[in-house]
């Protein structure tokens, strides 16, 4: 099942269930998916069953909603300060050619490997433990809170202090913490983690700075089990011309860490299990145009798609032309 949050033609917020043909049926009694999830937990019923019971005959279409930019991210906390956006890296195996290249490097003695290659090797060795075991922890980073999120079809801002603005093709897990401090997975969505790769390459200790950028996910939220094999296409368009396009692979079959292992190492911290908080967690980049030395420009459009998730995620890169002034901190 796939659902969205959108704005009706009357301007009111709605939640809708999306059919394979792109028809959107409004869900009765819900203006946000967050409300639906809370009610599902309270009533101890599957959110899927609750949605099935409330589907109405009121219709819209994904094509019109997207074209008219009436779409929102498919899940969010009403208070942005109670939504954490985070992620992990070095978690994907990549294409067959990338795997061959990677394994050639890993054949070296571990002492001669870079820190990144060591992390990747540890994931290969222990990132997919048996059900009852705890595996190796992966790289982790903080991305921001709800204010760092852009809706699908909206702009991703290239700030003046950035050296680069490049997409990262990923999936996110979307979670709500219940009243017993248990993490509940609501579903999964396509995502563009969007980071500053030039800054990161200057020195890996700049990773935290490079990740503090806006991001986007959606437009559709997949409820239910995630297939082990996810395939799609990602592209960058410039003035209606595709300047880069590649297949991307994700799902547990194409990852060095299982999603369950990544979830454990995020939610093992009690402070990340505060009741009613929302967590948006990126599972790591499947690919990106920066790996092919594409230099993005103002106005470029990022597009990520997979049949598993319905309609593509699109965002436009827009440079902030206002020069930042030095921040002056004043004493009280």
N, C-alpha and C positions, 0 to 999 in steps of 0.2 A: 504494500500500500504506500502511496505517495501523497503528501499533503502540502499545502502552501499557506502562507499568510499574505493577504492582498487587500487592496482597497477597491470596494465596489464602485460602480459608476455614480452612485449617490454620495461617494466620499467616505462611507463608513467602513471600518475595518471588518474583515471577514476571515474565516478559515475555510479552506476548500479541499475536497478530495479530488485528485487528478486521475482521469482515466488514461489508458494507453493511447487513446486518440486525441488527448489534449483538452478534453471537456472537463471543466471544473464545476463540481456540485458543491454548493455552500453547505456547511455544517451548522445545523440549528443550535442556537444557544451558546455560541462561542465567538469571541472576537479575537482571541489569541490562542496559540497552541500551548502556551504556558498555563493558561487557565484549564485547558483540557487535560494536561498532564497532571496538574494538582488534583483535579476531580477524579481522575483515573486512580491515583494513589489512595485518595480518601475512600473511594467506593470499592477498592481492592478488585478492580476489573481491568482487563487489558484495554489500553487506549484504542487499539484497533476495533475492538467490539463496540466500544462507546461511539466511535465515529460511524461505524456501519449503521447503528441504530438512529443516527441523527442526520443522515444524508437527506437533503431536500431536493426538490425539483428545480430550484433556482439555479440557473446555469450561467456560466461565462466560458471564455476560452483562454488557454495559456497564451496563444499567439497575440490576442488583443491585450491581455494583461501586461505582457512583456513589452509589446510595442508602445503601449501608453504609459509604461513605467509605473504601473500600479502594484508592483510587487515589493514585498518586504523579505528580509531573511526569514527562513521558515520557523525559527524558534529564537526567542530572546527573553531576557528578564526585564520586567517593566522598569526596574531601577538599574541603570547601567553599572552602578558600583557593586552590584551583587551578581555580576556576570564576569567570570574569568575566562580569558582567551589565552591558551597556552599551546605548546606543541613539542614535538620530538623530531630528531633528525637521524640520519644514517640508518634508516629503518627499511629501505627498499633495495631490492636486488637489481633493478633496472632491466634493460633489454638484454638479450643473449650476448651481444657484442660487448656491452658494458660489463656483464658478468665475467666474460672471459678475460677482459682487461684487468678487472678487479682481482680475480683469482691469481693472475700472474704476479701482481704486486704482493698479494698475501703470502706467496710462496717464500718470500724473504723471511729472515729471522725477525721475530717480533721486536727485538731491541732496535732494529733499523727502520721500523715503520713510523710514520707520522702519527701524531695523537689521533687524528681522524681515522686513519686506517686501523689503528689499534681498537678504537671504539667499534668500528664496523666488524672487525674480526671477532670481538667479544660477543657481538650480536649474533653472528653466524654460529658461534660455538654454544651460546647459552640463551639466546633470545626467544626460543620456542620450547619452554619446559613442558613436562607432563602436567596434566590438569591440577594436581595437588601440590606441585612444586612452584617455587619462585625463581624466575629466570634473571638473567643479567639486566641491570638497568640501562636504559638508553640515554642519549643526550636529551636534555630537557631545556625549554626556554619559555620565558614569559612574553606574551604578545600584547597584552593590554586588557582593558575591561570592555564593557559594552559600548563605550564611546569610540572605540577603535575599529568599529565594524561598519562597513558600507553595504547597503542593500545591493542585490543583483541589479544590473542595468545602470547602477549609479557610478560615480567617479571614484577612482583611487588617486589620492593626491600625492604628487611627487614634491616633498617639501624642499625648501631652499638649502637646507643643510645636508640633503641626501646627495650621494655620489652616483646613484643608480636607482632605477625603479623597475624591477623585474618580477614577473609572475612566478609562483611556485605551484605546480599542479598537485593537488592533494585531495584527500578525503578528511572529513572531520567526524568525530563522534560527538553527539549532543546529549548532555546529561543534566538531570535534575536531582538534587539531594533531598531525600524525604525526611520526615520528622524523626526518624530513628538514626539519622546520619548515614543512611545507606545510599550509595550512588546508584541512581536508576538511569539506564541508557534509554533515551527516548527514540533515537534513530541515528541515521547517517546522512551526510550531504556532500555534494561536490564542494570544493573550496579552492580559493586562490589566496595563498598565505602572503604573497607579495612582500619582498624584502629588498635590502640594499646589498647586492652581491659584491659590488666593487669595494665597498667599505669592509665587508667581511674578509675579502681576500687580502686586504692590506695587512691584517693581523687577526688570527682567529679569536683573540681576546676582545675584538670589536663585535663579536657575534651578537651580544645583547643589544648593542646600539643598532645593529643592522636589522634586527627583528622588530624594533619599535616603529612599526608602520601600520597603516590601516590594512584591513583584509576583508574578504567577502566569502559568503558560503550560501548554497542554495542553487537555484531557486526552490527546488523541491526537497522535502524531507522524506527519506526512505524509512518506513517503520517495519520492523521485522529483522530477520537474519540477513547479514551481509554475505553475498556470495563469496566463495573463496577466490574466485578469479574475476577481477574487474578489469575491463578494457575500455578504452575510449580514445578520443583525439583531443589534442590541444593545439591552439594556433594563436598567432599574433597577426592582426590585420592593420595595415597602414594605408589610409585613403582607399579603402575597399580592396586592397591587394594583400593577399596572404604572403607575409615575408618569412614565416616559419610555421611548420606544422609537423607534428609527430604523434605516433601512438603512445599512450601511456598505460601502464599496468599497475594494479594495486590489488588489495585483498591479501589474505594470509598466504596464498600460494606464491606471492611475489614479494614477500617481505622477509627480512632477516629477524625481526622481532614479531611475535604474534600480537594482534591487537589486544588480546586479553592480558599479555605481559605489560604492554604500554599502559593499559588502564590501571593495573595493580600499582605500578610505580608512580603514577600520578595521584591516585586516591589513597595511597598508604599514609599520606600526611593527614592527620586529623583535622588540621585547619582548612583543608580542601573539602571537608565533608560537613559544612555548615548547612543546617536545614533550610530548604527553599532556594539556595543558591543555584545558579546555572553555570555549567562548565562547557566551553567549546574547545575541544582538544584536537589539534592537527596531528595526523599520523605520519607525517614525513613526506617529502617531495618525491613524486614518481618521476618527474622530469621537469624541464624548464628551458626556455629559449636561451638563457644565459650560458648554458653548457655548450651552446653552438656559437658563442661570441656575438649574439644579437644585441645590439645597443638600442634599447627602447627610446621612443621619442614622445613628446607631448602629442596627445591625440590618438596614440595607438590603442587598439581594442584587444583585450585578452578574452579568449573564448575557450572554455573547457566543457567537454561533453562526454557522456557515456549513456548508452541505452538503458543501463540499469537505473539511472537517476532521472530519466525523462528529458526535460528541456535543458539546454546548455546554460552555464553560468557565464555571463558577460559583464565586463567592466571596462571603462575607458580611463586611460592614464591621463591625468591633467597636472601640468606643472603649476606650482604656486609661484607666481611671478613677483610677489611682495617679498622684498629682502627682509630677512629676520634681523631685528636689532638685538644687540647683546642684552641678555636678561640680567637686570639689576635686582638683587635681593635686598630689601630694605629691612632695617631693624625695627622692632616694635618700640 
